[in-house]
Amino acid sequence: MIKNFLLTLFFIFFISTAHASDFCNGFNNGFITGWKMARNSNMKPFLPFCPMKPIKGFGDPKSDYEHGYIIGYNKGSRS
């Protein structure tokens, strides 16, 4: 019973990580760039957790990396 439960958790974690990796890489890079630009600094900030990937709207880029970068940049420049 526990073995099946742990195996299920592993697959859920693996699938969610595989789909969000491009988005999260873009988010992290965008956050760092936005944070550095807002503070005129070369220090690397502490990164927040990557948010859930939102559903793309009409004007959003097709690439998950670019979509994450834009969201991360906006959040980094505001923090």
C-alpha positions in Angstrom: 0.0 0.0 0.0 2.7 2.5 1.0 4.8 1.4 -1.9 2.1 2.2 -4.4 1.5 5.6 -2.7 5.2 6.5 -2.8 5.4 5.4 -6.5 2.4 7.5 -7.3 3.9 10.6 -5.6 7.2 10.0 -7.5 5.4 10.0 -10.9 3.4 13.1 -10.0 6.5 14.9 -9.0 8.4 13.8 -12.1 5.7 14.7 -14.5 5.1 18.2 -13.0 8.9 18.9 -12.9 9.4 17.8 -16.5 6.6 20.1 -17.8 7.6 23.1 -15.7 11.3 23.0 -16.3 11.5 25.4 -19.3 9.0 27.7 -17.6 10.9 27.7 -14.3 14.3 28.2 -16.0 12.8 31.2 -17.8 11.2 32.5 -14.6 14.4 32.2 -12.6 16.5 34.0 -15.3 13.9 36.7 -15.7 13.6 37.3 -12.0 17.4 37.7 -11.7 17.6 40.1 -14.6 14.6 42.2 -13.4 15.9 42.3 -9.8 19.4 43.4 -11.0 18.0 46.1 -13.3 15.7 47.5 -10.6 18.5 47.7 -8.0 21.4 48.5 -10.4 23.3 45.7 -8.7 25.4 42.7 -9.7 24.5 40.6 -6.6 22.4 37.5 -7.3 19.1 37.6 -5.4 17.5 34.8 -3.5 15.1 33.2 -5.9 11.5 32.6 -4.9 9.8 29.3 -5.7 8.7 29.0 -9.3 4.9 29.6 -9.5 2.5 27.3 -11.3 2.6 27.8 -15.0 -0.4 30.0 -15.9 -2.6 29.3 -18.9 -1.3 31.2 -21.9 -3.4 34.1 -23.2 -3.8 35.5 -26.7 -0.7 37.8 -26.6 1.6 35.4 -24.7 4.7 33.9 -26.4 4.5 30.3 -27.6 7.8 29.3 -25.8 7.4 28.3 -22.2 10.9 29.7 -21.5 9.9 33.2 -22.8 6.6 33.1 -21.0 8.4 32.3 -17.7 11.0 34.9 -18.4 8.5 37.7 -18.8 6.6 36.7 -15.6 9.9 36.4 -13.7 11.2 39.7 -15.0 8.1 41.6 -14.0 8.1 40.0 -10.5 11.8 40.6 -10.0 11.6 44.3 -11.0 8.8 44.8 -8.5 10.4 43.1 -5.5 
